């Protein structure tokens, strides 16, 4: 009977640990792509030096939470492993995410997949599709190390990149444009475009200018880091290039950093790394720099709080007054993280708690309601498991107590069965 009681005890408390204490969280990774959809911050794919992922995760930003225990949720996975690509949220319906370019992998192998260069994900239905594209540029089929932006008319702009199946780094200097309203592709090749480069950040300003910061540029035989003071600009209205010479603080050149655009027109970058001739990270940064796009000047703000670690190949998004960093590589030794770090850009403070202002709203009501219902469901399940476990524990305790009492009520030195037979 004691064995039965111990088994019951183990099952009950193992269930409590599994359902209540253990969280459903993603594996550490880098090189994923992300998109903010209403109150959900989505992450697609990513990988490590030995694994490529096809899973999809999102953070629920509709409620406050501690940074140490973020509200992770998984969604429908991709059909292929995915990394070093780019994603854009459709301004047409504010719910469809387009993944463009990147490295795609056959599931559970180390072999590249060449199935598609564009994937569509519906956040409403959690469905994946591969759209048919008119006049697709076949040279883009293996393009990676890029970042795209999308304008209010539904045009996705993707500059440069390189082939992921070419070890000699075949760079491109073209601007590719995908119009998602007609699913038509066009490619611009202009002699006055800047040097080809990859692993940059691309930020679209409200006036239609795309700001390209950092990255590496050159040719297959001569690769160098881009000067952070030389800001390359593409005008999406006139389809012309220009260069802005930024003044102010000197910012170290880097690749694989992140950038977010604030409401006052500033671009905040974080992290990134320097790399050697073989593409291996040498030095990973943990600094914050801000580019004022009105004066075209860099400055380094004074930051308080427990700072985030060095990060490269990570994700960044701006939600209300929070810059949210996630995943990434933390050292040149290929150490990865699955943690998030949040900076309050109003006072440049790293925070330990994400607080949603009650007077503000972000995202559509259907997404908010879905998230709230999901939260209520998880709370209900957790509470139900705990109550059930407590009830079973009490029942098991009394069964054992009664059995234990009967055993010791027998005559000393005799078994229970011997006592009955007498």
N, C-alpha and C positions, 0 to 999 in steps of 0.2 A: 504493500500500500504506500510505503514511503516513496518507492520509485515512481509510482503513478503520480503522486503529489509533486515530486520534483520535476517530472516531465511537464505536468500542467503548468507549474510555475515558470519553467523555461519558455514554453510556447507563448504564454501570456505576455511576459515581459519582452520577449524577442519581437512580438508583434507591435508592442508599444514603441520599442526602439525603432523598428522599421518604418512605421507609419507616422510617428510623431517627431522623433529626433532626427532621423536620416532625411536629408533633403535630396531632391532630384536636381542635380547640378551638372553642368557640362564639364568635359575634360579640359585641362589646360591646353592652350593652343595659341597660334598666331596666324597672321595672313588671312583672317576671315574678312568678310565684308558685312556692312551693317546698314540698316535703314530705320528711320523713326517713322512709325505709322500711328498717328494719334497718340495714345498713351502707351503704346508698345514699342520698345526698342528691340528690333530684330537683329539676329546675327546668323549669317549663313556660312556653313563650311568652316574652313580653316584647317590647320594641321600642325604637325611637329616635324622633326627631322626624320621620323620613322613612320608616321601615320598621316593620312589625309582623310578629313571628315566630310560627311554629306549631311550631317544633322542640322536642324534649325532650332534656335532658341530665341526666346524673347523675355525681356524684363517688363514686368507690369509696373508702370509708373503712375497708376491712378491712386495709389495709397502710399503713405509714409512707411519707411522701413529703415532698418539699420544697415549700414554698408556691409557689415560683416556677414549678414544673412539676407542677401537680395532675393526678391521673389522671382525665381527662375521658372519658366514654363517651356516645355518642348512642343514643337509643332511637326507637321509632316515633313519628312526628310526629302532631300533631292535624290534623283536617280543616279547621280554621279558624285564622287568626291570633288571638292571645289576649294580653290585658294587663289590668291593674288589676282582676283577679279575686282569688279566694281558694281555698285548697285545704285538705282535711282527710283524714287517714289513718283508714280504718275500724278501729275497735277490735274488730270482729267477726272479721276474718281477718288484720288487720295487714299487708295487702298491697294492698288496693284504695284508690286515691286518688280523692276526689271534688273536682272543680273546680266552684265555684258562682259565678254572676254573672260580672262582668267584661265587658270590651269584646271582641266577637268580630268578626273581619274576614274577608271573602271573600278567598281566596288570591290573591296577586299583584294586588290592587286596593287602593284606599283607601276602599272601600265597607263599611259595617257589615253584619254577618250576624246574622240573628235566628233562627238554626236551633234553638238550645237554650240554656237557662240553667244546665243541669247536665250535666256530662260525667263518665264513670267511666273510670278507667285501671287496668288490672290489671298490676301490676309483675311478676307471675309469667309471664303470657302475652304481655305488651306489646300488649294489645288495648284499643281504645277503643270505648265504647258510649255511647248517649244513653238513659238510663232513662226509663220511663214513670212519671209522678208523679201521684198522686191529689190533687185539690183544690189544684192549683198556683195561686199568686197571680199573675194575669196582669200586675199592675203591676210585678212583679219582672223582667220579661223583658229590660229594658235597664238593670238595676241594676249599678253599679260603684263603685269606690273604697271597698271594704268589706273586712272581715276577719272570718272565721268561726272558731268553735271547735266541737269535737265532744266530747260526754261519753262515759263508758264504756258507756252504753246505746245509743249509736249515734244520738244526736240532735244535729244540726248547728244552731247558733244563729247567725243573721246579723242584725245590727242596722243600721238606717238605710241609707245609701247615697244615690245620686242617679242620674237617668237620664243615660246617656252620649250620647243624641241630643238633649239639651236644653241649648242654650247658656246659658240663664238659670239653670242650677243648681237644678233642682227637687229639693229634699231630701225625705226621708221620715223619719218617727219611729216606724216599726213594727219589731217583732221578728219575723223569719221563722224558722220551725223546720222542718227536714226530718228526718223519722225514716227512716233508711236501712234499718231492719229491715222496714218496711212500705211504704217509698217514698211516704209520706204527708206532705203539706205543710200547715202551719197558720200563721196570721198573727195576732199579738197587737197590738192598738192600744190603748194605755193612756194615759189622761190624765195620769197621774203619771210618765210617762217623761221623761227629761231632754231637753234641746234636741237636735234632730237634728244629727248630725255625720258627717263622712266622713274618710278618710285617717288614721284613728286606729290604735292597736294594741289587740288583744283577747287577753287571757290568761286561761285557765281554771285556777282554783286547785283543789286536791284537795277542798276543802269545797263545791264546786259554785258558787262565785262567779266571775263573769266580770268582769275588771278592764279598764276602758276608759281609755286614756291618750292625751291629746293629740288632735290632729285639728282640723278646723274645724267650726264650728257656726253656727246661725242660720237665716235665711230667704234667699230668692233675692235680696232687696234689701239685706240686712244680714248680711254674713258676717264672722266673727271667729274668731281662733284660741282654742282651748280652754285655760283655765288649767291648767297641769300640776299645780298643788296641789289642784285639785278633781277627785278620782278618782271616776268614775262606776262604780257596781257594779250588776250584775244577778244576782239569785239564781235559778239554774236549777231550784231545788226549789219555791220559793214563787211564782216569776214576778213578783217585785217589784223595784223600783229603790231605790237609796239612794246617798248621796254621802259620801265620806270626804275630810276636809280633811287633806292631807298636810303634815307639818311638816318641819323639817330644811333642807337646801340649797334654794336657789331655782333652779329649772330653767326655762330659756327655753321658751316655747310653740313648738310646731312641728307639722308634718304629715309624713307619709310616712317616719317613723322606723321602727325595728325593735324588737322586744322578745322576750326569752327568759326562761323561768322556771327558776330553779335549784332544786335539791333542798331547800334550806333555806327556800324560800318567798320568795325575792327575785326581783324582775323587773329585768333589765338592759336598758336601752334604749341605742340608738346612733344617732347622726346625725339625719337629718331635715332639714327646711328651713322657712323662712318663704316665703310667697307673696304676690303682689300681687293686686289685685282681679280680674285676668284669669286668675289661676291659674298665673302664671309664677314659677318659683323666684327668690327674691331673695337669700337667704342660706342656705348649706348648712353644717350642723354636722358636727363631727368629735369630739364629746364623748361621754363615757360617764357615765351616771347610774344609780343603783341605788335601787329602791324596796323597802323592807322591808315586806312585807304583814302582818307581825305587829304592828309598831309604827306602820305607815303613816307612815314618815319617809323622805325622800330623803337620799342622801348621794352625794358624788362621790369615787370611789376614786382613789388615786395609782397611775398606770399607767406601766409601764416598757416598754422595747423600741421598735422603730421603728413608730410609730403608723400606723394606717390613714388614708387620706385622708378628706376630707369625703365623705359618701355620703347620698343620698336615693333613695327608690324602689328600695331594695336588698332583699336577702333575708338572714335570720338564722336560725340553728338551733343548738340546743345538743346536742352529741354528747360524752358523757362529761364531761370537764372543759374542753371547748373550745367557745367561741362562734365559729361560722363565719359570716362575712359574705361575700356574693358579689354581683357585678354592681352596678348602680346608676348614678345620675348623680353626677358629681363636681364640677360647677360650674354656675353659673347660665347658662353659655354652651352648655349641652347637650353636655357632654363625658361620654362613657360609658366604662365599664370592663367587662372580662371577667375580672378578677382576683378572687382570694379573699384574705381576711385573717382570721387566727385569733388569738383572745385566750384565753389560759389563765386561766380565772376563779378558779383556786385561789390565784394570786398576782398576778392582773391584769397579765400580761405578754404583749405581742404577740410571737408566736413566728415563726420562719422555717421550722420543720420540724414536721410533724404526726407525732406518735409515738403509736402505739396500745399501751396497757399490755398486756403479754402475759398477765396474770392475769385480765383482764376480757374479757367477751364481750358483744356487743350485736347484736341481730338474730337471725333464725332461721338454722338450720344450712344450709338449702337455699340461701339467699341467699349465705351465706359461701362455700359450695362453688362456686356459680356464679361468684362474683367471683374465687376462687382459680384456677379452671379458665381463666377469661378471661385472667387475668394470665399464667398459664403459656403460653397460646396466643400472646399477643402477644410474650412473651419468645422463644418458639420460632420464631415467624415472623421476628422481628428478627435472631436469631442465624443462621437459615437464609439470610436475604438477605445478611448480611455474608459468610458462608462462601462462598456462591455467587459473590458479587462478587469475592472474593479469588481464587477458583479461575479465574474468567474472566479476571481481570486477569493472572494468571501465564501462562495459555495465550496470551493476546493479546501479552504481553511477549515470550515466546519465539518466537512467529510473526514478530513484527516484527524481533526480533534476528536470526533466521536469514535473513530476507529482506534485512535491512540488511547482513549479513555478505556475502551473495552479491553484492550490488550493488558493494560496495567491493573484492571480490576480482577484479573485472573489470579489464582493462588500462586505465590512466589515459588519459582523452581519448576513450574509446570507450564506447558503450552496452553494456548487457548482451547485447542481441540481436545487435549487430554482432560481439561476441566469439564468440558461439556459431556464427554463420555462417562465420566464418573457420576 
